[in-house]
Amino acid sequence: MEITLDMLLASRDHRVGMQHTLREKYPNLTLVCLTVIMPGNVKRNLSSLIVSQAAINVLLGRLEGNIVDVVTRDLATGYEAYVVTSLPLRDAKLIACDIEDTHELGRLMDIDVLDGDGIPVKRETVGSQPRRCLLCDNESRYCMRNRTHTPQELNAKIKNMVDAYVQQL
């Protein structure tokens, strides 16, 4: 299903609302928000479902023993998971960066750790490098902002990554 810009914006608003609700419910704990990076106007497809399951499995596995609450949402606008953990912000961010940087599909996972004001902790805060583009060595934000690569190029790369991941299972 193709999504519209209005649907995407409404989904982001709802995600911010969910984050606010969970931060109010658990004011002294750390909130981790997981989404799947999927370019274009189709956010829910076989590739995104595979990435989302890999992402939530590895995240919950890495946070095991420190999980207070988990909320997941599988929407047309994309998969979302919210994990409340007793780990300090820094420890949770180190885990998030490690997953994004080392898991076979980590480049397709966006794992934000939110501070008490709902602001994502920057990778640089824990000594991690900015995320790299899927297709070249530039910072991903540079390529996204400049639309350096076509959606077709990005989707082909994503399909290859997901296919390689599935073949090793």
Secondary structure, DSSP 8 states (H G I E B T S, - for coil): ----HHHHHHHHHHHHHHHHHHHHHSTTSEEEEEEE---SS---SHHHHHHHHHHHHHHHHHHTT-EEEEEEEEETTEEEEEEEESS-HHHHHHHHHHHHHHSTTGGGEEEEEE-TTS-B--GGGGT----B-SSSSSBHHHHHHHT-S-HHHHHHHHHHHHHHHHHH-
